[in-house]
């Protein structure tokens, strides 16, 4: 099984440890993983700002890099969702294949690899931030707004395989952190307030770490935590799923 | 043309200067959202109800002309006079004329967001007609000279103390009084007098039924009934999308509406009007005001399915932290942000950007409008039609040029990380909105790309 590793641009540049953990995790569960070297960005920064028409170059580059894989996996719900919904190309057949073959990391591990054991240990209190695009867009977990009979959560299913971890229940289990792409600067006041409120929910429950499936949300909350000189840290779920003592 | 209103972001910045108040506003509306969650959890077939409601409304949107003419014919048969208004001005002029024909100079009104959309109050007052809003929340904001900040809870932005002060000034209640029962009693006495002396009453319409020519008004205070039953002339104003095919469909919508709005199983009053009582005149004003245009927009037509429950506002993390007035539109929140650009793209170009696209609005919507997808689509339309700031277009073009080229991307990444590591002051300053309340991420020496290439070499 050939897996193409898609690392979103800001993870590549600012959070390489998340990409490394993702690569190691995929290799550990038996995937043949390659990272196409000419990849850049999914195009979402332009598209969400209303300039999808300027994302054509990113789209073509994405197709050039990822057309030849059985699966494409990414440690980001948001970028995965963007590709799934908005990737188009002059090579539309390739684009359609990519749209149907791209997975966010936790859904790939649960739905495709059926991972049921992980040799990982993380003996801390952890709050899970349900990133909106992963949760509501990709359906990674039951959404608080909907009436469904059987609750589920793919990230929680995986975190429960980690030794020693203690997951906390938040007061608002799937409220947005306020990052929102360019929203974080164009609507700075509301964005930062949302981030502060989200972080406060985790702090009220005494977490040591905040985790999630999207580094963008974690980066936002990390910025808030650091400004408040908090000892609480953020870790992408791949880092916890590969953690050892 | 300059914009006449303050952008959402600027209004939200102002609103956020008082953080304790933002917390209070957020908690108040979150409480309504949790009431909604508890109420809908008790209905096991909730998701099927939403789907049914959505499909019935889709049918309505596809058969608008036939259903409206069927409704008109049946209403006329029932003895109701039907008026058609192409826009807000026609709507206001029709109502003014009806008041004049009744020889009245005063009118009592019960909650209608359509009249807010058409700015009826201002029009009538400018023409010497005294209008009194009779629902408590509407009355409060009217006394204060404010528009409603929320379509179901018009005075939700006010504290008890502020209402007490308003009543002290306008109704002569004791200064400093905040007891809700005392204040409500004062409002009730004041309004009772209004009801007894008004010859003309206006109500909104929640559902107009094509097969019967009747309509339903949902309220919690009963003021719509009080006004309509005591007046010689009852005017009901409706946007044309309020139509439903059959009375049996009320069994879907009445179950959804109040649970979504406030977490009640049903509104206290669901008043069915079919014909004027002997000696009374009944009029229906059916308003377009841009709805035909919206119906013609393939990507946005299903926004007309909206039944005005406001669940999307209560759940919206941005609305809760920016307040209804920041949307500078009669209908605020996520639904307002997909309706308002249809009315005026330039004036409302900021609204589809007042969202993180978290998607909670679409999930609570009882008629399954894909609100957050439409916010995304409006962004594309507005920027392509040139309603974005020129500086933004330049920045986006530059960003696209860098991100579509692997070479430029890697170079820019390296330079960016270098600047952050060795000269952080260039971004850690007042000009960077991120840095205002958040620290920058710590840049690593090596990108993942470089790590991966080096690892392969080893």
Boltz contact constraints between the chains, C-beta under 6 A:
constraints:
  - contact:
      token1: [A, 7]
      token2: [B, 448]
      max_distance: 6.0
  - contact:
      token1: [A, 12]
      token2: [B, 447]
      max_distance: 6.0
  - contact:
      token1: [A, 12]
      token2: [B, 448]
      max_distance: 6.0
  - contact:
      token1: [A, 12]
      token2: [B, 449]
      max_distance: 6.0
  - contact:
      token1: [A, 13]
      token2: [B, 413]
      max_distance: 6.0
  - contact:
      token1: [A, 13]
      token2: [B, 447]
      max_distance: 6.0
  - contact:
      token1: [A, 14]
      token2: [B, 441]
      max_distance: 6.0
  - contact:
      token1: [A, 14]
      token2: [B, 443]
      max_distance: 6.0
  - contact:
      token1: [A, 16]
      token2: [B, 444]
      max_distance: 6.0
  - contact:
      token1: [A, 16]
      token2: [B, 447]
      max_distance: 6.0
  - contact:
      token1: [A, 16]
      token2: [B, 448]
      max_distance: 6.0
  - contact:
      token1: [A, 16]
      token2: [B, 451]
      max_distance: 6.0
  - contact:
      token1: [A, 19]
      token2: [B, 448]
      max_distance: 6.0
  - contact:
      token1: [A, 35]
      token2: [B, 452]
      max_distance: 6.0
  - contact:
      token1: [A, 38]
      token2: [B, 406]
      max_distance: 6.0
  - contact:
      token1: [A, 40]
      token2: [B, 403]
      max_distance: 6.0
  - contact:
      token1: [A, 40]
      token2: [B, 406]
      max_distance: 6.0
  - contact:
      token1: [A, 40]
      token2: [B, 409]
      max_distance: 6.0
  - contact:
      token1: [A, 41]
      token2: [B, 403]
      max_distance: 6.0
  - contact:
      token1: [A, 46]
      token2: [B, 396]
      max_distance: 6.0
  - contact:
      token1: [A, 46]
      token2: [B, 400]
      max_distance: 6.0
  - contact:
      token1: [A, 50]
      token2: [B, 379]
      max_distance: 6.0
  - contact:
      token1: [A, 50]
      token2: [B, 380]
      max_distance: 6.0
  - contact:
      token1: [A, 50]
      token2: [B, 383]
      max_distance: 6.0
  - contact:
      token1: [A, 51]
      token2: [B, 383]
      max_distance: 6.0
  - contact:
      token1: [A, 51]
      token2: [B, 396]
      max_distance: 6.0
  - contact:
      token1: [A, 52]
      token2: [B, 380]
      max_distance: 6.0
  - contact:
      token1: [A, 54]
      token2: [B, 396]
      max_distance: 6.0
  - contact:
      token1: [A, 54]
      token2: [B, 400]
      max_distance: 6.0
  - contact:
      token1: [A, 57]
      token2: [B, 404]
      max_distance: 6.0
  - contact:
      token1: [A, 58]
      token2: [B, 403]
      max_distance: 6.0
  - contact:
      token1: [A, 58]
      token2: [B, 404]
      max_distance: 6.0
  - contact:
      token1: [A, 61]
      token2: [B, 404]
      max_distance: 6.0
  - contact:
      token1: [A, 132]
      token2: [B, 358]
      max_distance: 6.0
  - contact:
      token1: [A, 132]
      token2: [B, 359]
      max_distance: 6.0
  - contact:
      token1: [A, 136]
      token2: [B, 359]
      max_distance: 6.0
  - contact:
      token1: [A, 143]
      token2: [B, 363]
      max_distance: 6.0
  - contact:
      token1: [A, 145]
      token2: [B, 363]
      max_distance: 6.0
  - contact:
      token1: [A, 145]
      token2: [B, 364]
      max_distance: 6.0
  - contact:
      token1: [A, 146]
      token2: [B, 363]
      max_distance: 6.0
  - contact:
      token1: [A, 147]
      token2: [B, 40]
      max_distance: 6.0
  - contact:
      token1: [A, 147]
      token2: [B, 41]
      max_distance: 6.0
  - contact:
      token1: [A, 147]
      token2: [B, 46]
      max_distance: 6.0
  - contact:
      token1: [A, 147]
      token2: [B, 47]
      max_distance: 6.0
  - contact:
      token1: [A, 175]
      token2: [B, 317]
      max_distance: 6.0
  - contact:
      token1: [A, 176]
      token2: [B, 317]
      max_distance: 6.0
  - contact:
      token1: [A, 176]
      token2: [B, 356]
      max_distance: 6.0
  - contact:
      token1: [A, 176]
      token2: [B, 358]
      max_distance: 6.0
  - contact:
      token1: [A, 180]
      token2: [B, 356]
      max_distance: 6.0
  - contact:
      token1: [A, 183]
      token2: [B, 356]
      max_distance: 6.0
  - contact:
      token1: [A, 185]
      token2: [B, 433]
      max_distance: 6.0
  - contact:
      token1: [A, 185]
      token2: [B, 434]
      max_distance: 6.0
  - contact:
      token1: [A, 186]
      token2: [B, 9]
      max_distance: 6.0
  - contact:
      token1: [A, 187]
      token2: [B, 9]
      max_distance: 6.0
  - contact:
      token1: [A, 188]
      token2: [B, 433]
      max_distance: 6.0
  - contact:
      token1: [A, 188]
      token2: [B, 436]
      max_distance: 6.0
  - contact:
      token1: [A, 189]
      token2: [B, 12]
      max_distance: 6.0
  - contact:
      token1: [A, 189]
      token2: [B, 13]
      max_distance: 6.0
  - contact:
      token1: [A, 189]
      token2: [B, 16]
      max_distance: 6.0
  - contact:
      token1: [A, 190]
      token2: [B, 12]
      max_distance: 6.0
  - contact:
      token1: [A, 190]
      token2: [B, 318]
      max_distance: 6.0
  - contact:
      token1: [A, 190]
      token2: [B, 321]
      max_distance: 6.0
  - contact:
      token1: [A, 190]
      token2: [B, 322]
      max_distance: 6.0
  - contact:
      token1: [A, 192]
      token2: [B, 437]
      max_distance: 6.0
  - contact:
      token1: [A, 193]
      token2: [B, 16]
      max_distance: 6.0
  - contact:
      token1: [A, 193]
      token2: [B, 321]
      max_distance: 6.0
  - contact:
      token1: [A, 194]
      token2: [B, 317]
      max_distance: 6.0
  - contact:
      token1: [A, 219]
      token2: [B, 441]
      max_distance: 6.0
  - contact:
      token1: [A, 223]
      token2: [B, 438]
      max_distance: 6.0
  - contact:
      token1: [A, 223]
      token2: [B, 439]
      max_distance: 6.0
  - contact:
      token1: [A, 224]
      token2: [B, 438]
      max_distance: 6.0
  - contact:
      token1: [A, 226]
      token2: [B, 439]
      max_distance: 6.0
  - contact:
      token1: [A, 227]
      token2: [B, 438]
      max_distance: 6.0
  - contact:
      token1: [A, 227]
      token2: [B, 439]
      max_distance: 6.0
